[in-house]
Amino acid sequence: MTIPSDPVAPLSVVNAAGPPRWVTPTVLAIVAATFLSDFSHEMCTAVLPLYLASIQLGPAALGLIEGIADFLVSLSKLGGGYLGHHVREKRPWASLGYLITAGATFAIALVTEAVAILTLRSLAWIGRGFRGPLRDAMLAEAVPREYFGRAYGLERAGDMLGAVAGPLVAILLVWAGLDFRTVILWTLLPGLAAAAAIYFFARERNPVSSPVAPLEVEVVRPKFPPLFWWFLGGVLLFGLGDFSRTFLIWLAAKTLGEEAGLARGTLSLAVTLYLGHNLVSAVAAYPTGYLGDHFSKAIVLIVGYGLGVLTNLSLAIFFGSFSWLVVTVLLSGVYIAVEETLEKAVAAELLPKELRSLGFGILACVNAVGDMVSSVYVGYLLQSDQPGWAFGLAAGVGAAGVLWMVCLVIARRKPAPA
């Protein structure tokens, strides 16, 4: 199927024979794996601060562990995309990524040293990043082009539902009397189920061989469409203002006067608000993809970016107001759903089949770099008691990303000179 030169034009989904049945066993397997894996590692994330406190490791250790793990994710995503570009079958490698995440997350309960926990958490996040581009490329191959938005929306809904269900189950297990170590041990079951879902139930149609022969000495540089690189520029600009959503927990705790409430983390209103954010994202993901399939994916993405800028402006202006924090959490849940769904759908349209795995890896790496940088400066400015500057700067950089995407859409729609 030829990819049109203008990816922002509306796509027709009218088919005289009726719409194709795009929700295949492979799509369901990918969505199930996404849900189960997020269920698993979010169970661990929910109790990790409490577990660290129980073994005499405080918030400084938590920040170091999460920061290094997030940095390694960006590298592993690029590595997964590169591997997917050079192997014929992506399914076993994606399953391996899920397996690594499950095993490393489970093993955190078996150690008590900060270095060991850091190593295992980083390994879990490496597996998580590595599998992403492989899974995304498999999903693009499993559905017709006119259903990309809905397919990625369904996958993102599974991800966010797992991010809601995992912490909720962790809370119930703690309330039932299980200690934090035992809760982390239980994460192994859904983690293994995620790996099994991909390996045993997903199928690849016409796997693409490597464009370079295994014994060929000459290295052939992949030729990505120029528009893809321009698109990545807008993604990076917006990402530089798209800090980690886990700051919402800190903001809620700060607003409610619970800065010392980390010890009762998952039971606090702050974490409940974070779960609400994930639930809103889960609900919004599929409708977002549906709109992208029926209208212009790029324009729907720009609207989502605009909501992100509005979210950060609200945080900058109304910092300290709990009612406004609730509003911004709802806005954040919607724009995150739009961002994560439509960025992949637009990229899938722009990229030829043989370059999707590598392209998704580059896209994910660009996103991870932007998120890491924005989280660092937002965290530093908040630590310096400058929330206005923190969120104002994030809003400004994000607005530049919106402007970049708008210019890109306008440029693509201008008629060529006669």
VOLUMKE-169757 format. One record per residue (C-alpha): residue number from 1; residue in three letters; x, y negated, z negated. Coordinates in Angstrom, 1 decimal, m for minus. Layout:
N
   nr  rest      c1      c2      c3
  NUM   ALA       X       Y       Z
...
END
This chain:
418
   nr  rest      c1      c2      c3
    1   MET     0.0     0.0     0.0
    2   THR     1.4    m3.4     1.0
    3   ILE     1.6    m6.0    m1.7
    4   PRO     0.3    m9.4    m0.5
    5   SER     2.6   m12.4    m0.6
    6   ASP     0.2   m14.3    m2.8
    7   PRO    m0.3   m12.4    m6.0
    8   VAL    m2.6   m15.0    m7.5
    9   ALA    m5.4   m14.7    m4.9
   10   PRO    m8.5   m12.9    m6.1
   11   LEU    m8.6    m9.2    m5.3
   12   SER   m11.6    m7.6    m3.8
   13   VAL   m12.8    m4.6    m5.7
   14   VAL   m15.7    m3.8    m3.3
   15   ASN   m15.5    m0.3    m1.9
   16   ALA   m18.2     1.1     0.4
   17   ALA   m17.8     4.6    m1.1
   18   GLY   m18.1     3.2    m4.6
   19   PRO   m15.3     2.3    m7.1
   20   PRO   m12.6     4.9    m7.6
   21   ARG   m12.5     6.8   m10.8
   22   TRP    m9.4     5.1   m12.3
   23   VAL    m9.7     6.4   m15.9
   24   THR    m7.8     9.6   m15.2
   25   PRO    m6.4    12.1   m17.7
   26   THR    m3.0    10.4   m17.2
   27   VAL    m4.4     7.0   m18.1
   28   LEU    m6.1     8.4   m21.2
   29   ALA    m2.9    10.2   m22.2
   30   ILE    m0.9     7.0   m22.0
   31   VAL    m3.5     5.1   m24.0
   32   ALA    m3.6     7.9   m26.6
   33   ALA     0.2     7.9   m26.9
   34   THR     0.2     4.1   m27.3
   35   PHE    m2.5     4.3   m30.0
   36   LEU    m0.9     7.2   m31.9
   37   SER     2.6     5.7   m31.8
   38   ASP     1.5     2.3   m33.1
   39   PHE    m0.6     4.1   m35.7
   40   SER     2.5     5.8   m36.9
   41   HIS     5.1     3.0   m37.0
   42   GLU     2.6     0.4   m38.3
   43   MET     1.8     2.8   m41.2
   44   CYS     5.5     2.5   m42.0
   45   THR     5.7    m1.3   m41.4
   46   ALA     2.8    m1.8   m43.8
   47   VAL     4.5    m0.2   m46.7
   48   LEU     8.1    m0.9   m45.8
   49   PRO     8.4    m4.2   m47.9
   50   LEU     6.9    m2.3   m50.9
   51   TYR     9.2     0.7   m50.3
   52   LEU    12.3    m1.5   m50.1
   53   ALA    11.2    m3.3   m53.3
   54   SER    10.8     0.1   m55.0
   55   ILE    14.4     1.0   m54.2
   56   GLN    15.7    m2.4   m55.3
   57   LEU    16.0    m4.0   m51.8
   58   GLY    14.4    m7.4   m51.5
   59   PRO    13.1    m9.7   m48.6
   60   ALA    16.7   m10.5   m47.5
   61   ALA    17.2    m6.9   m46.6
   62   LEU    13.9    m6.7   m44.9
   63   GLY    14.7    m9.8   m42.8
   64   LEU    18.1    m8.3   m41.8
   65   ILE    16.5    m4.9   m40.9
   66   GLU    13.7    m6.4   m38.8
   67   GLY    16.0    m9.0   m37.1
   68   ILE    18.6    m6.5   m35.9
   69   ALA    15.9    m4.0   m34.9
   70   ASP    14.2    m6.6   m32.7
   71   PHE    17.4    m7.6   m31.0
   72   LEU    18.1    m4.0   m30.1
   73   VAL    14.7    m3.6   m28.6
   74   SER    15.5    m6.1   m25.9
   75   LEU    18.6    m4.1   m24.9
   76   SER    16.8    m0.7   m25.0
   77   LYS    13.9    m2.0   m22.9
   78   LEU    16.4    m3.0   m20.2
   79   GLY    18.1     0.4   m20.5
   80   GLY    14.8     2.2   m20.2
   81   GLY    13.9     0.3   m17.1
   82   TYR    17.3     1.0   m15.5
   83   LEU    17.0     4.7   m16.2
   84   GLY    13.5     4.8   m14.8
   85   HIS    14.8     3.2   m11.6
   86   HIS    17.3     6.1   m11.2
   87   VAL    15.4     9.2   m12.2
   88   ARG    12.7    11.1   m10.3
   89   GLU    10.4    11.8   m13.2
   90   LYS     9.8     9.3   m16.0
   91   ARG     7.4    11.4   m18.1
   92   PRO    10.0    13.4   m20.0
   93   TRP    12.1    10.4   m20.7
   94   ALA     9.1     8.4   m21.9
   95   SER     8.2    11.3   m24.2
   96   LEU    11.7    11.3   m25.6
   97   GLY    11.4     7.6   m26.5
   98   TYR     8.2     8.4   m28.4
   99   LEU     9.9    11.3   m30.1
  100   ILE    12.9     9.2   m31.2
  101   THR    10.6     6.6   m32.7
  102   ALA     8.6     9.2   m34.6
  103   GLY    11.7    11.0   m36.0
  104   ALA    13.6     7.9   m37.0
  105   THR    10.5     6.3   m38.7
  106   PHE     9.8     9.5   m40.6
  107   ALA    13.5     9.8   m41.7
  108   ILE    13.3     6.4   m43.4
  109   ALA    11.6     8.1   m46.3
  110   LEU    14.6    10.4   m46.7
  111   VAL    17.2     7.7   m47.5
  112   THR    17.6     4.9   m50.0
  113   GLU    20.7     3.0   m48.8
  114   ALA    20.1    m0.3   m46.9
  115   VAL    22.6     0.7   m44.2
  116   ALA    20.8     4.0   m43.6
  117   ILE    17.4     2.3   m43.5
  118   LEU    18.7    m0.3   m41.1
  119   THR    20.2     2.4   m38.8
  120   LEU    17.0     4.4   m38.7
  121   ARG    14.7     1.4   m38.3
  122   SER    16.9     0.2   m35.4
  123   LEU    16.9     3.7   m33.8
  124   ALA    13.1     3.8   m34.1
  125   TRP    12.8     0.4   m32.3
  126   ILE    15.4     1.5   m29.7
  127   GLY    13.1     4.4   m28.8
  128   ARG    10.1     2.1   m28.8
  129   GLY    11.8    m0.3   m26.4
  130   PHE    13.3     2.4   m24.2
  131   ARG     9.9     4.1   m23.5
  132   GLY     8.0     0.9   m22.7
  133   PRO     9.1     0.2   m19.1
  134   LEU     8.8     4.0   m18.3
  135   ARG     5.3     4.1   m19.6
  136   ASP     4.3     0.9   m17.9
  137   ALA     5.6     2.1   m14.5
  138   MET     3.7     5.4   m14.9
  139   LEU     0.5     3.5   m15.6
  140   ALA     0.9     1.4   m12.5
  141   GLU     1.4     4.5   m10.4
  142   ALA    m1.7     6.2   m12.0
  143   VAL    m4.3     3.6   m10.9
  144   PRO    m5.2     1.8    m7.7
  145   ARG    m3.8    m1.8    m7.5
  146   GLU    m7.2    m3.4    m7.9
  147   TYR    m7.5    m1.9   m11.4
  148   PHE    m4.1    m3.0   m12.8
  149   GLY    m5.7    m5.6   m15.1
  150   ARG    m8.2    m3.1   m16.6
  151   ALA    m5.6    m0.4   m17.0
  152   TYR    m3.1    m2.5   m18.9
  153   GLY    m6.0    m4.1   m20.9
  154   LEU    m7.0    m0.6   m22.0
  155   GLU    m3.5     0.3   m22.9
  156   ARG    m3.0    m2.9   m24.9
  157   ALA    m6.3    m2.2   m26.7
  158   GLY    m5.0     1.2   m27.7
  159   ASP    m1.8    m0.5   m29.0
  160   MET    m3.7    m3.1   m31.1
  161   LEU    m6.2    m0.5   m32.5
  162   GLY    m3.2     1.5   m33.6
  163   ALA    m1.8    m1.6   m35.3
  164   VAL    m5.1    m1.9   m37.2
  165   ALA    m5.7     1.7   m38.0
  166   GLY    m2.2     2.5   m39.2
  167   PRO    m2.0    m0.1   m42.0
  168   LEU    m5.5     0.6   m43.0
  169   VAL    m4.7     4.3   m43.5
  170   ALA    m1.6     3.3   m45.3
  171   ILE    m3.6     1.2   m47.7
  172   LEU    m6.1     4.1   m48.3
  173   LEU    m3.2     6.5   m49.0
  174   VAL    m1.7     4.1   m51.5
  175   TRP    m5.0     3.6   m53.2
  176   ALA    m5.4     7.4   m53.3
  177   GLY    m2.2     7.6   m55.4
  178   LEU     0.4     8.5   m52.8
  179   ASP     3.8     6.8   m53.3
  180   PHE     5.3     4.7   m50.5
  181   ARG     7.9     7.4   m49.5
  182   THR     5.1    10.0   m49.0
  183   VAL     3.1     7.5   m46.8
  184   ILE     6.1     7.1   m44.6
  185   LEU     6.5    10.9   m44.4
  186   TRP     3.0    11.2   m43.1
  187   THR     3.9     9.0   m40.1
  188   LEU     5.5    12.0   m38.5
  189   LEU     2.2    13.6   m37.5
  190   PRO     0.8    10.8   m35.3
  191   GLY     4.3    10.1   m34.0
  192   LEU     4.7    13.6   m32.7
  193   ALA     1.2    13.6   m31.3
  194   ALA     2.1    10.5   m29.3
  195   ALA     5.1    12.2   m27.7
  196   ALA     3.0    15.3   m27.0
  197   ALA     0.2    13.3   m25.3
  198   ILE     2.7    11.8   m22.8
  199   TYR     4.6    15.1   m22.2
  200   PHE     1.7    17.5   m21.9
  201   PHE    m1.2    15.5   m20.5
  202   ALA     0.3    12.7   m18.4
  203   ARG     1.1    13.4   m14.7
  204   GLU     3.1    11.5   m12.2
  205   ARG     1.9    11.1    m8.6
  206   ASN     4.7    11.2    m6.0
  207   PRO     7.6    10.5    m8.3
  208   VAL    10.1     8.1    m6.7
  209   SER    13.6     9.3    m6.3
  210   SER    16.6     7.1    m7.0
  211   PRO    17.3     4.7    m4.1
  212   VAL    21.0     5.5    m4.4
  213   ALA    22.3     9.1    m3.8
  214   PRO    23.8    10.6    m7.0
  215   LEU    27.3    11.0    m5.4
  216   GLU    27.3     7.7    m3.5
  217   VAL    30.1     5.4    m4.6
  218   GLU    28.6     2.2    m3.2
  219   VAL    26.3     0.5    m5.6
  220   VAL    23.2    m0.9    m3.9
  221   ARG    21.7    m3.9    m5.7
  222   PRO    17.9    m3.7    m6.0
  223   LYS    16.2    m6.5    m4.0
  224   PHE    13.4    m7.9    m6.1
  225   PRO    10.8   m10.2    m4.5
  226   PRO    11.9   m13.9    m5.1
  227   LEU     8.5   m14.6    m6.6
  228   PHE     9.2   m12.1    m9.3
  229   TRP    12.3   m14.1   m10.5
  230   TRP    10.2   m17.3   m10.5
  231   PHE     7.5   m15.5   m12.5
  232   LEU    10.2   m14.4   m15.1
  233   GLY    11.2   m18.0   m15.5
  234   GLY     7.7   m19.0   m16.7
  235   VAL     7.6   m15.9   m18.9
  236   LEU    10.9   m16.9   m20.5
  237   LEU     9.9   m20.5   m21.1
  238   PHE     6.6   m19.5   m22.7
  239   GLY     8.4   m16.8   m24.7
  240   LEU    10.8   m19.3   m26.2
  241   GLY     7.7   m20.7   m28.0
  242   ASP     6.1   m17.3   m28.8
  243   PHE     7.5   m16.4   m32.2
  244   SER     6.7   m13.2   m34.1
  245   ARG     3.1   m12.9   m35.2
  246   THR     4.3   m11.4   m38.5
  247   PHE     4.9   m15.1   m39.5
  248   LEU     1.1   m15.2   m39.9
  249   ILE     1.4   m13.0   m43.0
  250   TRP     3.9   m15.5   m44.5
  251   LEU     1.7   m18.4   m43.5
  252   ALA    m1.3   m16.9   m45.2
  253   ALA     0.6   m16.1   m48.3
  254   LYS     2.0   m19.6   m48.4
  255   THR    m1.4   m21.2   m47.9
  256   LEU    m3.0   m19.0   m50.6
  257   GLY    m0.1   m19.7   m53.0
  258   GLU     1.0   m16.0   m52.9
  259   GLU     4.6   m16.4   m51.9
  260   ALA     5.4   m13.9   m54.7
  261   GLY     2.8   m11.5   m53.5
  262   LEU     5.1    m9.4   m51.4
  263   ALA     4.9    m6.6   m54.0
  264   ARG     1.2    m6.1   m53.3
  265   GLY     1.7    m6.7   m49.6
  266   THR    m0.9    m4.5   m47.8
  267   LEU    m3.5    m5.2   m50.4
  268   SER    m3.3    m9.0   m50.1
  269   LEU    m5.6   m11.2   m48.1
  270   ALA    m2.6   m12.2   m46.0
  271   VAL    m2.2    m8.7   m44.6
  272   THR    m5.9    m8.4   m44.1
  273   LEU    m5.8   m11.6   m42.0
  274   TYR    m3.0   m10.0   m40.0
  275   LEU    m5.1    m6.9   m39.4
  276   GLY    m7.9    m9.2   m38.2
  277   HIS    m5.5   m10.7   m35.7
  278   ASN    m4.7    m7.3   m34.3
  279   LEU    m8.4    m6.3   m34.2
  280   VAL    m9.2    m9.5   m32.2
  281   SER    m6.4    m8.6   m29.7
  282   ALA    m7.7    m5.1   m29.4
  283   VAL   m11.2    m6.3   m28.6
  284   ALA   m10.0    m9.0   m26.1
  285   ALA    m7.5    m6.8   m24.2
  286   TYR    m9.8    m4.9   m21.9
  287   PRO   m12.1    m7.9   m21.0
  288   THR    m9.0    m9.9   m20.2
  289   GLY    m7.9    m7.2   m17.8
  290   TYR   m11.4    m7.1   m16.3
  291   LEU   m11.3   m10.8   m15.6
  292   GLY    m7.9   m10.6   m14.1
  293   ASP    m9.1    m7.9   m11.7
  294   HIS   m12.1    m9.9   m10.6
  295   PHE   m10.4   m13.4   m10.4
  296   SER    m6.8   m14.5   m10.2
  297   LYS    m4.5   m12.6   m12.7
  298   ALA    m2.1   m15.5   m12.7
  299   ILE    m4.7   m18.1   m13.6
  300   VAL    m6.2   m16.0   m16.4
  301   LEU    m2.6   m15.6   m17.7
  302   ILE    m2.2   m19.4   m17.6
  303   VAL    m5.4   m19.9   m19.6
  304   GLY    m4.0   m17.4   m22.2
  305   TYR    m0.7   m19.3   m22.3
  306   GLY    m2.7   m22.5   m22.9
  307   LEU    m4.4   m20.9   m25.8
  308   GLY    m1.0   m20.1   m27.2
  309   VAL     0.1   m23.7   m27.0
  310   LEU    m3.2   m24.7   m28.7
  311   THR    m2.5   m22.2   m31.4
  312   ASN     0.9   m23.6   m32.2
  313   LEU    m0.4   m27.2   m32.1
  314   SER    m3.0   m26.3   m34.6
  315   LEU    m0.4   m24.8   m36.9
  316   ALA     1.7   m27.9   m36.6
  317   ILE    m1.1   m30.3   m37.3
  318   PHE    m3.1   m28.4   m39.9
  319   PHE    m0.4   m26.5   m41.7
  320   GLY    m1.6   m25.7   m45.2
  321   SER    m5.3   m25.5   m44.4
  322   PHE    m6.6   m21.9   m44.8
  323   SER    m9.7   m22.5   m42.7
  324   TRP    m7.6   m23.7   m39.8
  325   LEU    m5.3   m20.8   m40.3
  326   VAL    m8.2   m18.4   m39.8
  327   VAL    m9.1   m20.3   m36.6
  328   THR    m5.5   m20.1   m35.3
  329   VAL    m5.3   m16.4   m36.2
  330   LEU    m8.3   m15.8   m34.0
  331   LEU    m6.8   m17.9   m31.1
  332   SER    m3.6   m16.0   m31.5
  333   GLY    m5.3   m12.7   m31.3
  334   VAL    m6.9   m13.7   m28.0
  335   TYR    m3.9   m15.2   m26.3
  336   ILE    m1.6   m12.3   m27.3
  337   ALA    m4.1    m9.9   m25.6
  338   VAL    m4.1   m12.1   m22.5
  339   GLU    m0.3   m12.4   m22.5
  340   GLU     0.5    m8.7   m23.0
  341   THR    m2.1    m7.5   m20.5
  342   LEU    m1.8   m10.0   m17.6
  343   GLU     2.0   m10.3   m17.6
  344   LYS     2.3    m6.6   m16.9
  345   ALA    m0.5    m6.7   m14.4
  346   VAL     1.0    m9.6   m12.4
  347   ALA     4.4    m8.0   m12.5
  348   ALA     2.9    m4.7   m11.2
  349   GLU     1.4    m6.6    m8.2
  350   LEU     4.6    m8.4    m7.4
  351   LEU     6.9    m5.3    m7.6
  352   PRO     7.1    m2.5    m5.0
  353   LYS     6.6     0.9    m6.5
  354   GLU    10.3     1.9    m6.4
  355   LEU    11.3    m1.2    m8.4
  356   ARG     8.5    m1.2   m11.0
  357   SER    10.4     0.7   m13.7
  358   LEU    13.4    m1.6   m13.6
  359   GLY    11.2    m4.7   m13.1
  360   PHE     9.2    m3.8   m16.2
  361   GLY    12.4    m3.3   m18.1
  362   ILE    13.6    m6.8   m17.1
  363   LEU    10.3    m8.3   m17.9
  364   ALA    10.3    m6.7   m21.4
  365   CYS    13.9    m7.8   m22.0
  366   VAL    13.0   m11.4   m21.1
  367   ASN    10.1   m11.3   m23.4
  368   ALA    12.1    m9.8   m26.3
  369   VAL    14.9   m12.5   m25.9
  370   GLY    12.3   m15.3   m25.9
  371   ASP    10.6   m13.8   m29.0
  372   MET    13.8   m13.4   m30.8
  373   VAL    15.1   m16.9   m30.2
  374   SER    11.7   m18.5   m31.1
  375   SER    11.4   m16.4   m34.3
  376   VAL    14.9   m17.5   m35.3
  377   TYR    14.4   m21.3   m35.0
  378   VAL    10.8   m21.1   m36.4
  379   GLY    12.0   m19.2   m39.4
  380   TYR    15.0   m21.6   m39.9
  381   LEU    12.7   m24.7   m39.7
  382   LEU    10.1   m23.2   m42.0
  383   GLN    12.9   m22.3   m44.5
  384   SER    13.9   m26.0   m44.3
  385   ASP    10.3   m27.0   m45.1
  386   GLN     9.7   m28.5   m41.7
  387   PRO     6.6   m26.7   m40.4
  388   GLY     5.6   m29.6   m38.1
  389   TRP     8.9   m29.3   m36.3
  390   ALA     8.8   m25.5   m36.2
  391   PHE     5.4   m25.2   m34.6
  392   GLY     5.5   m28.4   m32.7
  393   LEU     8.7   m27.3   m30.9
  394   ALA     7.1   m23.9   m30.2
  395   ALA     4.1   m25.7   m28.7
  396   GLY     6.3   m27.9   m26.6
  397   VAL     8.4   m25.1   m25.1
  398   GLY     5.3   m23.0   m24.5
  399   ALA     3.7   m26.0   m22.7
  400   ALA     6.7   m26.0   m20.4
  401   GLY     6.0   m22.4   m19.6
  402   VAL     2.4   m23.3   m18.8
  403   LEU     3.5   m26.1   m16.5
  404   TRP     6.0   m23.8   m14.8
  405   MET     3.2   m21.2   m14.0
  406   VAL     0.8   m23.9   m12.8
  407   CYS     3.4   m25.2   m10.4
  408   LEU     4.1   m21.7    m9.2
  409   VAL     0.5   m21.1    m8.4
  410   ILE     0.1   m24.4    m6.6
  411   ALA     3.2   m23.8    m4.6
  412   ARG     2.0   m20.3    m3.5
  413   ARG    m1.3   m21.7    m2.4
  414   LYS     0.0   m24.5    m0.2
  415   PRO    m0.4   m23.7     3.5
  416   ALA     2.8   m23.1     5.4
  417   PRO     3.8   m26.0     7.7
  418   ALA     2.8   m25.6    11.3
END
